[in-house]
Amino acid sequence: MKRITGWLKNLFSSSKDHESLFGKMIYMLASTREEELNCAQVYALLEQFSEAVLRHEPLTDLMMSIEQHLNVCPDCREEYETLLAMMKAA
């Protein structure tokens, strides 16, 4: 792991924002699971997930997988936040 983190740090050291890029990369690596949902799967379940969040329901394993995907995928996160805002306004 030290070798990988050192390699990643060197990779991002040329960027002005290398510390946050490095931190994001490490978070994404640490958050990976053997079985992950892809964007299409998350999108198909997004409304159900948003409703559960609004009702403060306990998250199932599937819902936790969706939440994990949303934490590392900015496109899906944006869709989720937009949907959640629309549901709250309704």
C-alpha positions as CSV (number, residue, x, y, z in Angstrom):
1,M,0.0,0.0,0.0
2,K,2.9,2.4,0.8
3,R,4.2,1.9,-2.7
4,I,0.8,2.7,-4.3
5,T,0.2,5.8,-2.1
6,G,3.8,7.0,-2.9
7,W,3.2,6.5,-6.6
8,L,-0.1,8.3,-6.5
9,K,1.4,11.2,-4.5
10,N,4.1,11.6,-7.1
11,L,1.5,11.4,-9.9
12,F,-0.5,14.3,-8.4
13,S,2.4,16.3,-7.1
14,S,2.5,18.5,-10.3
15,S,-1.1,19.7,-9.7
16,K,-1.7,22.8,-7.6
17,D,-4.5,21.0,-5.8
18,H,-2.6,17.7,-5.4
19,E,-3.4,17.2,-1.8
20,S,-7.2,17.2,-2.3
21,L,-6.8,15.1,-5.5
22,F,-4.6,12.6,-3.6
23,G,-7.1,12.6,-0.7
24,K,-10.0,11.9,-3.1
25,M,-8.1,9.1,-4.8
26,I,-7.2,7.5,-1.5
27,Y,-10.9,7.8,-0.3
28,M,-12.1,6.2,-3.6
29,L,-9.6,3.3,-3.3
30,A,-10.5,2.8,0.4
31,S,-14.2,2.8,-0.5
32,T,-14.1,0.2,-3.2
33,R,-16.0,-3.1,-2.6
34,E,-15.9,-6.4,-4.4
35,E,-19.4,-5.8,-5.8
36,E,-20.3,-2.2,-6.7
37,L,-23.2,-0.7,-8.5
38,N,-22.6,1.1,-11.7
39,C,-24.2,4.4,-12.7
40,A,-27.1,2.8,-14.6
41,Q,-28.0,0.6,-11.6
42,V,-27.9,3.6,-9.2
43,Y,-29.9,5.7,-11.6
44,A,-32.6,3.0,-11.7
45,L,-32.8,3.0,-7.9
46,L,-32.3,6.7,-7.2
47,E,-36.0,7.6,-6.6
48,Q,-36.5,4.7,-4.2
49,F,-33.3,5.7,-2.4
50,S,-34.3,9.3,-2.2
51,E,-37.7,8.4,-0.7
52,A,-36.1,6.2,1.9
53,V,-33.7,9.1,2.8
54,L,-36.6,11.5,3.2
55,R,-38.5,9.1,5.4
56,H,-35.3,8.6,7.5
57,E,-35.6,4.8,7.0
58,P,-32.6,2.6,7.9
59,L,-30.5,1.9,4.9
60,T,-30.4,-1.7,3.6
61,D,-27.2,-3.2,2.2
62,L,-28.4,-2.2,-1.3
63,M,-29.1,1.4,-0.1
64,M,-25.6,1.5,1.5
65,S,-24.1,0.5,-1.9
66,I,-26.0,3.3,-3.5
67,E,-24.8,5.8,-0.9
68,Q,-21.2,4.6,-1.4
69,H,-21.6,5.1,-5.2
70,L,-23.0,8.6,-4.7
71,N,-19.9,9.4,-2.5
72,V,-17.5,8.7,-5.3
73,C,-19.5,9.6,-8.5
74,P,-20.1,13.3,-9.0
75,D,-22.5,12.8,-11.9
76,C,-24.8,10.5,-9.9
77,R,-24.4,12.7,-6.8
78,E,-25.7,15.7,-8.8
79,E,-28.7,13.7,-10.1
80,Y,-29.5,12.6,-6.5
81,E,-29.2,16.1,-5.0
82,T,-31.4,17.5,-7.8
83,L,-34.0,14.8,-7.3
84,L,-33.9,15.2,-3.5
85,A,-34.4,19.0,-3.8
86,M,-37.4,18.5,-6.1
87,M,-39.0,15.9,-3.7
88,K,-38.5,18.2,-0.7
89,A,-40.2,21.1,-2.6
90,A,-43.2,19.0,-3.6
